[in-house]
Amino acid sequence: MNVYRIDEERARREKAQKEQPPQRPSGPPVFNLPGIIVWLGGILIAIHVLRVMILPANLDNLIIELFAFWPVKYAYLGSLPPFDLLSSLWAFVTYSLLHGGAMHIIFNLLWMAIFGSAVARRFGVGRFLLFSAACSVGGALAHLATHWGEGAPMIGASAAISGQMAAAIRFVFERGGPLGAIRSNDPTAYFVPAQPFAECLRNQQVLVFVAVWFGLNLFFGLMSGPVAGQPASVAWQAHIGGFVAGLALFPLFDPVPQRRNS
């Protein structure tokens, strides 16, 4: 009697398993994007589609005039109308919400998904947004210092993402980190203690990723079209400014105590 009951129970479990929908294998960690990265990516795409496909050219040019970063404005601050004076303040951040073409935005979204996601998981939404804005400011300051008074606008999230990459390389390649040689796939991977920056520079993975990032920035920058009638240029100084800002600000935003050499 017990044998029959065991067989019946086994048959019932096998039938229940067959009736369940197939389970999808979990994707690689890089594709499990934090909500803030999805929302930011959606906002950047929506802004670009609105400018390129919906608004007439005169309104798009007005957006560029008010929200792009124009070095020429800062050479004439004393004579600017009040609204232009205000725009020269918020432009230190808002220029990072605008892009010059589809390849420009796709490239930035790809790298934000890789490195921005890691930083967002570690910092949380509030710190991540403040950190990214601060890196945008750092990029704008570097661009202003090297393009004082120039009449071409600067747009793009590359400076902010450069800062995110600078923050990410401090911990993602660590042992137990999400991209480390010995890695963990659970959330604790994003909270491994960061090594001092000097140690990061000895990591070949870090050096390769930094070289690829700046090389691709140069390539896609050269492919960008004109913005608001002005010729496009590769704002590599802004990328470096954002990267340096990310390195400098990382310890101030990082919630995890830094690893120290004994």
QUICOR-V536803 format. One record per backbone hydrogen bond with DSSP energy under -0.5 kcal/mol. CO is the residue of the C=O (numbers start at 1). NH is the residue of the N-H. If there is no record, write none. Layout:
CO_NH + CO_NH
//
This chain:
1_5 + 2_6 + 3_7 + 4_8 + 5_9 + 6_10 + 7_11 + 8_12 + 9_13 + 10_14 + 11_15 + 12_16 + 13_17 + 14_18 + 15_19 + 16_20 + 28_31 + 28_32 + 29_32 + 31_33 + 34_37 + 34_38 + 35_39 + 36_40 + 37_41 + 38_42 + 39_43 + 40_44 + 41_45 + 42_46 + 43_47 + 44_48 + 45_49 + 46_50 + 47_51 + 48_52 + 49_53 + 49_54 + 50_54 + 50_55 + 56_59 + 56_60 + 57_61 + 58_62 + 59_63 + 60_64 + 61_65 + 62_66 + 63_67 + 64_68 + 68_70 + 69_71 + 69_154 + 70_73 + 70_74 + 71_74 + 71_149 + 72_75 + 73_76 + 76_79 + 77_80 + 81_85 + 82_86 + 83_87 + 84_88 + 85_89 + 86_89 + 86_90 + 87_91 + 89_92 + 90_93 + 90_94 + 91_95 + 93_96 + 94_97 + 95_98 + 95_156 + 98_156 + 101_105 + 102_106 + 103_107 + 104_108 + 105_109 + 106_110 + 107_111 + 108_112 + 109_113 + 110_114 + 111_115 + 111_116 + 112_117 + 114_118 + 115_119 + 116_120 + 117_121 + 118_122 + 119_123 + 120_124 + 124_128 + 125_129 + 126_130 + 127_131 + 128_132 + 129_133 + 130_134 + 131_135 + 132_136 + 133_137 + 134_138 + 135_139 + 136_140 + 137_141 + 138_142 + 139_143 + 140_144 + 141_145 + 142_146 + 143_147 + 147_150 + 150_72 + 152_71 + 154_69 + 157_161 + 158_162 + 159_163 + 160_164 + 161_165 + 162_166 + 163_167 + 164_168 + 165_169 + 167_170 + 168_171 + 168_172 + 170_195 + 171_174 + 172_179 + 173_181 + 174_177 + 176_184 + 177_180 + 181_183 + 182_176 + 186_189 + 187_190 + 188_191 + 189_192 + 194_259 + 196_199 + 196_200 + 197_201 + 199_202 + 200_203 + 202_204 + 203_207 + 204_208 + 205_209 + 206_210 + 207_211 + 208_212 + 209_213 + 210_214 + 211_215 + 212_216 + 213_217 + 214_218 + 215_219 + 216_220 + 217_221 + 218_222 + 219_223 + 220_224 + 221_224 + 227_230 + 230_227 + 233_235 + 234_236 + 235_238 + 235_239 + 236_240 + 237_241 + 238_242 + 239_243 + 240_244 + 241_245 + 242_246 + 243_247 + 244_248 + 245_249 + 246_250 + 247_251 + 249_252 + 249_253 + 250_253 + 250_254
//
